[in-house]
Amino acid sequence: MARVQLRFSPIIPTIASFLLAALWGLSVFAGWGLAAFCSGDEAAAACSRRLDLVSTVSGLFAALAACCTAAAWLLPWARQDRRTFAGLMAAGVVAWIAAEGVLFVGGMMSR
């Protein structure tokens, strides 16, 4: 029985990482998070402080994601081995999703 190997272009997870990074960056630095979670009757200063804490925790996952993505492209041994490259890129995408999830759940809880 023949094994089926699915091969994908390395640009697909790279673009996914960049899009998730852009979404996270706009949510944290461009005020999208404040507009989404701190618009209401409660004091804006208190909500902003709570969202800053959530953004810091989310930033830890974002830093991990950026390191995994950069390592996949910059380390020669990672680029030469398909499994290592795919593992690092998958870890980066999962970390970006975790960063977005922490930001969303934390934002909902800070309301």
Phi and psi in degrees as GROMACS dihedral restraints (atoms count N, CA, C in turn):
[ dihedral_restraints ]
;  ai    aj    ak    al  type     phi  dphi    fc
    3     4     5     6     1   -83.2    20    10
    4     5     6     7     1   142.2    20    10
    6     7     8     9     1   -85.0    20    10
    7     8     9    10     1   137.6    20    10
    9    10    11    12     1   -95.7    20    10
   10    11    12    13     1   123.8    20    10
   12    13    14    15     1  -110.3    20    10
   13    14    15    16     1   122.4    20    10
   15    16    17    18     1   -92.8    20    10
   16    17    18    19     1   121.4    20    10
   18    19    20    21     1  -112.7    20    10
   19    20    21    22     1   137.5    20    10
   21    22    23    24     1  -127.0    20    10
   22    23    24    25     1   156.8    20    10
   24    25    26    27     1   -71.9    20    10
   25    26    27    28     1   139.1    20    10
   27    28    29    30     1   -67.6    20    10
   28    29    30    31     1   -11.4    20    10
   30    31    32    33     1   -74.4    20    10
   31    32    33    34     1   -24.4    20    10
   33    34    35    36     1   -64.8    20    10
   34    35    36    37     1   -54.1    20    10
   36    37    38    39     1   -68.5    20    10
   37    38    39    40     1   -25.3    20    10
   39    40    41    42     1   -67.0    20    10
   40    41    42    43     1   -45.0    20    10
   42    43    44    45     1   -64.8    20    10
   43    44    45    46     1   -39.9    20    10
   45    46    47    48     1   -60.4    20    10
   46    47    48    49     1   -42.5    20    10
   48    49    50    51     1   -63.9    20    10
   49    50    51    52     1   -43.0    20    10
   51    52    53    54     1   -66.2    20    10
   52    53    54    55     1   -38.5    20    10
   54    55    56    57     1   -67.8    20    10
   55    56    57    58     1   -41.8    20    10
   57    58    59    60     1   -66.6    20    10
   58    59    60    61     1   -36.2    20    10
   60    61    62    63     1   -64.7    20    10
   61    62    63    64     1   -40.5    20    10
   63    64    65    66     1   -65.2    20    10
   64    65    66    67     1   -42.2    20    10
   66    67    68    69     1   -62.9    20    10
   67    68    69    70     1   -44.1    20    10
   69    70    71    72     1   -64.3    20    10
   70    71    72    73     1   -45.5    20    10
   72    73    74    75     1   -62.1    20    10
   73    74    75    76     1   -41.8    20    10
   75    76    77    78     1   -68.4    20    10
   76    77    78    79     1   -34.5    20    10
   78    79    80    81     1   -68.1    20    10
   79    80    81    82     1   -36.5    20    10
   81    82    83    84     1   -89.1    20    10
   82    83    84    85     1   -48.4    20    10
   84    85    86    87     1   -96.8    20    10
   85    86    87    88     1   -23.4    20    10
   87    88    89    90     1   -98.6    20    10
   88    89    90    91     1     1.8    20    10
   90    91    92    93     1    90.0    20    10
   91    92    93    94     1     6.3    20    10
   93    94    95    96     1   -64.0    20    10
   94    95    96    97     1   -37.9    20    10
   96    97    98    99     1   -64.6    20    10
   97    98    99   100     1   -42.5    20    10
   99   100   101   102     1   -63.3    20    10
  100   101   102   103     1   -42.2    20    10
  102   103   104   105     1   -66.5    20    10
  103   104   105   106     1   -35.2    20    10
  105   106   107   108     1   -78.4    20    10
  106   107   108   109     1   -38.2    20    10
  108   109   110   111     1  -109.8    20    10
  109   110   111   112     1   -19.9    20    10
  111   112   113   114     1  -114.1    20    10
  112   113   114   115     1    22.3    20    10
  114   115   116   117     1  -100.2    20    10
  115   116   117   118     1   112.3    20    10
  117   118   119   120     1   173.4    20    10
  118   119   120   121     1  -159.6    20    10
  120   121   122   123     1   -85.1    20    10
  121   122   123   124     1   -20.0    20    10
  123   124   125   126     1   -73.3    20    10
  124   125   126   127     1   165.1    20    10
  126   127   128   129     1   -62.4    20    10
  127   128   129   130     1   128.7    20    10
  129   130   131   132     1   -68.2    20    10
  130   131   132   133     1   -31.8    20    10
  132   133   134   135     1   -67.1    20    10
  133   134   135   136     1   -42.5    20    10
  135   136   137   138     1   -66.9    20    10
  136   137   138   139     1   -43.1    20    10
  138   139   140   141     1   -65.6    20    10
  139   140   141   142     1   -39.2    20    10
  141   142   143   144     1   -63.6    20    10
  142   143   144   145     1   -40.1    20    10
  144   145   146   147     1   -64.2    20    10
  145   146   147   148     1   -42.7    20    10
  147   148   149   150     1   -65.7    20    10
  148   149   150   151     1   -39.2    20    10
  150   151   152   153     1   -69.8    20    10
  151   152   153   154     1   -30.4    20    10
  153   154   155   156     1   -63.0    20    10
  154   155   156   157     1   -40.9    20    10
  156   157   158   159     1   -64.4    20    10
  157   158   159   160     1   -43.6    20    10
  159   160   161   162     1   -63.4    20    10
  160   161   162   163     1   -40.0    20    10
  162   163   164   165     1   -64.9    20    10
  163   164   165   166     1   -35.4    20    10
  165   166   167   168     1   -65.6    20    10
  166   167   168   169     1   -45.3    20    10
  168   169   170   171     1   -64.3    20    10
  169   170   171   172     1   -42.5    20    10
  171   172   173   174     1   -64.2    20    10
  172   173   174   175     1   -31.7    20    10
  174   175   176   177     1   -63.9    20    10
  175   176   177   178     1   -28.4    20    10
  177   178   179   180     1   -64.0    20    10
  178   179   180   181     1   -43.3    20    10
  180   181   182   183     1   -67.8    20    10
  181   182   183   184     1   -36.3    20    10
  183   184   185   186     1   -66.3    20    10
  184   185   186   187     1   -39.3    20    10
  186   187   188   189     1   -65.2    20    10
  187   188   189   190     1   -41.1    20    10
  189   190   191   192     1   -61.4    20    10
  190   191   192   193     1   -42.8    20    10
  192   193   194   195     1   -63.7    20    10
  193   194   195   196     1   -43.4    20    10
  195   196   197   198     1   -64.4    20    10
  196   197   198   199     1   -39.1    20    10
  198   199   200   201     1   -65.9    20    10
  199   200   201   202     1   -41.7    20    10
  201   202   203   204     1   -64.4    20    10
  202   203   204   205     1   -43.7    20    10
  204   205   206   207     1   -65.4    20    10
  205   206   207   208     1   -43.9    20    10
  207   208   209   210     1   -65.3    20    10
  208   209   210   211     1   -39.8    20    10
  210   211   212   213     1   -64.2    20    10
  211   212   213   214     1   -38.0    20    10
  213   214   215   216     1   -61.6    20    10
  214   215   216   217     1   -36.0    20    10
  216   217   218   219     1   -92.4    20    10
  217   218   219   220     1   -29.5    20    10
  219   220   221   222     1   -94.6    20    10
  220   221   222   223     1   -28.4    20    10
  222   223   224   225     1   -82.0    20    10
  223   224   225   226     1   124.5    20    10
  225   226   227   228     1   -60.0    20    10
  226   227   228   229     1   -39.9    20    10
  228   229   230   231     1   -68.8    20    10
  229   230   231   232     1   -25.4    20    10
  231   232   233   234     1   -76.6    20    10
  232   233   234   235     1   -37.7    20    10
  234   235   236   237     1   -69.4    20    10
  235   236   237   238     1   -31.5    20    10
  237   238   239   240     1   -80.8    20    10
  238   239   240   241     1   -24.2    20    10
  240   241   242   243     1  -105.7    20    10
  241   242   243   244     1   116.5    20    10
  243   244   245   246     1   -61.3    20    10
  244   245   246   247     1   -40.1    20    10
  246   247   248   249     1   -67.2    20    10
  247   248   249   250     1   -40.5    20    10
  249   250   251   252     1   -65.5    20    10
  250   251   252   253     1   -44.7    20    10
  252   253   254   255     1   -60.5    20    10
  253   254   255   256     1   -47.5    20    10
  255   256   257   258     1   -64.1    20    10
  256   257   258   259     1   -38.6    20    10
  258   259   260   261     1   -64.9    20    10
  259   260   261   262     1   -43.2    20    10
  261   262   263   264     1   -66.8    20    10
  262   263   264   265     1   -40.8    20    10
  264   265   266   267     1   -67.2    20    10
  265   266   267   268     1   -39.8    20    10
  267   268   269   270     1   -64.4    20    10
  268   269   270   271     1   -41.6    20    10
  270   271   272   273     1   -62.5    20    10
  271   272   273   274     1   -38.8    20    10
  273   274   275   276     1   -64.1    20    10
  274   275   276   277     1   -44.6    20    10
  276   277   278   279     1   -65.7    20    10
  277   278   279   280     1   -41.6    20    10
  279   280   281   282     1   -63.5    20    10
  280   281   282   283     1   -39.9    20    10
  282   283   284   285     1   -66.6    20    10
  283   284   285   286     1   -36.8    20    10
  285   286   287   288     1   -64.1    20    10
  286   287   288   289     1   -41.0    20    10
  288   289   290   291     1   -64.4    20    10
  289   290   291   292     1   -39.2    20    10
  291   292   293   294     1   -64.2    20    10
  292   293   294   295     1   -40.8    20    10
  294   295   296   297     1   -61.7    20    10
  295   296   297   298     1   -43.8    20    10
  297   298   299   300     1   -65.2    20    10
  298   299   300   301     1   -40.6    20    10
  300   301   302   303     1   -64.8    20    10
  301   302   303   304     1   -42.9    20    10
  303   304   305   306     1   -62.6    20    10
  304   305   306   307     1   -40.4    20    10
  306   307   308   309     1   -64.9    20    10
  307   308   309   310     1   -41.6    20    10
  309   310   311   312     1   -70.8    20    10
  310   311   312   313     1   -50.2    20    10
  312   313   314   315     1   -64.7    20    10
  313   314   315   316     1   -42.4    20    10
  315   316   317   318     1   -64.4    20    10
  316   317   318   319     1   -37.8    20    10
  318   319   320   321     1   -65.7    20    10
  319   320   321   322     1   -38.7    20    10
  321   322   323   324     1   -67.6    20    10
  322   323   324   325     1   -36.5    20    10
  324   325   326   327     1   -74.4    20    10
  325   326   327   328     1   -24.6    20    10
  327   328   329   330     1   -80.5    20    10
  328   329   330   331     1    -8.0    20    10
